[in-house]
Amino acid sequence: MADLLPDDDAADSAGLVARGRDGDNAEPLSVSDLAQALKRTVEDRFGFVRLRGELSGVKRAASGHLYACLKDEGAVIDAVMWRISMARLAFVPEDGLEVIASGKITTYPGRSKYQIVIERLELAGEGALLALLEKTKARLAAEGLFDSANKRALPFLPRTIGVVTSPTGAVIRDILHRLADRFPSRVIVWPVQVQGAGAAEQVAGAVRGFSALPEGHADRPDLLIVARGGGSIEDLWSFNEEIVVRAIAASTIPVISAVGHETDTTLADHAADRRAPTPTAAAEMAVPVRADIIAALADFAHRKRRCALAPVDLGRERLAARADRLPSADALLQPQAQKLDDLGERLRRALEGRAAAGRERLGALRLGRAVLERAHRDAERKLAGMRLSPALLQRPLAERRDRLASLARLAGQLHPDRPLARGYVRVTGAGGTSITTRAAGAAEERLRLHFTDGMLDVVPGTAPRPRPRPSGPAPWQEDLFGA
């Protein structure tokens, strides 16, 4: 039983209250103190590292920070990339991409985990870059952004051409030089950065900016050229960005993509309406050759003239052929001329014969006194035999007499002196014209008053000689036109 009892040290270690040991001066650490100590140790030991691994569980927080895991065949480490570092990122992180992350190892005390704070994230070689490219291409193609049915025809002769490219490179000079050689056109350049951080946003903004101009705006292009010179896949990566592809696919203006050399292909080429192998080729696609158009127009004008003159020439030939078959004018008029001569001869003979017959009758006619007296007696006998009835003359005379009487009665009724018998007076001027208004009477120097038994001359505005006032209710008129 004694062996089973605990000694004094064992009894002390099993106490309920923590007590310090003899010779032990170490104070217990808090969890936070330990976490901070581990954090300093890890950060001092691994101040800057570069890790190669595959992205997994990529998540973009609302704050703009990126959270993910880096893994390989045997281990996994959490990773975080702050928003400031994300702004410098040249691609969009996705699950399954093999990357090289540069940053520092630190701990997260809240979960007792260690993690890498990524300051720079790059794809692990061109193989990873091509894998990302194919993945993005498949995803955008599934959305229909590359469908040939959505491709639009380029305008035959654009009045204004918009070019999205760097203003300092050789690309814009090649395009302008080629346009000047083929067909001088108005060109509006939207300067952008074509490589590096922020290039994709600038290119997409330029395409959207041109497309946002309203129809009819003076600076709205009829055609867009998105161009860049040749380079490696990393140099051309801005034109593989989703933001650029979507901007080109959504453009309301037809787009020619001329990125890189003939062997370079980007997703912008698939989204554009036409792909040009080089920027110079894009200028050739944009406009026709002016000299060729002039020659074609001249040929069309010549063909039009020939088409217009062909019926005329054919009609002239047919008319000449018909004219050759027609008889001459002399041949057509010869029978009529012969008939005219025949009729003229017959008329001459007939006139001569009639004149001879009349001459014979006149010669046979003998005018003597006995003949004239006989004709006179015949005329008197015919005149005596004619009888004129009085009714033939009396009837028209009676009708005319009745009409004259009716007119005389009407004239008597309408005579201006007819009302004088009823006490009216007719006033006339010096010329005998009837005066009917006061104003007309005042303009006359002398007036004549017509009564039923005679006339009286008066001067307007003078009072007549005093006369005895007649009896009766009517007042005596002192002045004919006085107040």
Secondary structure, 3 states (H helix, E strand, C coil): CHHHCCCHHHHHHCCCCCCCCCCCCCCCCCHHHHHHHHHHHHHHHCCCEEEEEEEEEEEECCCCCEEEEEECCCCEEEEEECHHHHCCCCCCCCCCCEEEEEEEEEEECCCCEEEEEEEEEEECCHHHHHHHHHHHHHHHHHCCCCCHHHCCCCCCCCCEEEEEECCCCHHHHHHHHHHHHHCCCEEEEEECCCCCCCHHHHHHHHHHHHHHCCCCCCCCCCEEEEEECCCCCCCCHHHHCHHHHHHHHCCCCCEEEEECCCCCCCHHHHHCCEECCCHHHHHHHHCCCHHHHHHHHHHHHHHHHHHHHHHHHHHHHHHHHHHHHCCCHHHHHHHHHHHHHHHHHHHHHHHHHHHHHHHHHHHHCCCCHHHHHHHHHHHHHHHHCCCCCCHHHHHHHHHHHHHHHHHHHHHHHHCCCHHHHHCCCEEECCCCCECCCHHHHHCCCCEEEEECCEEEEECCCCCCCCCCCCCCCCCCCCCCCCC
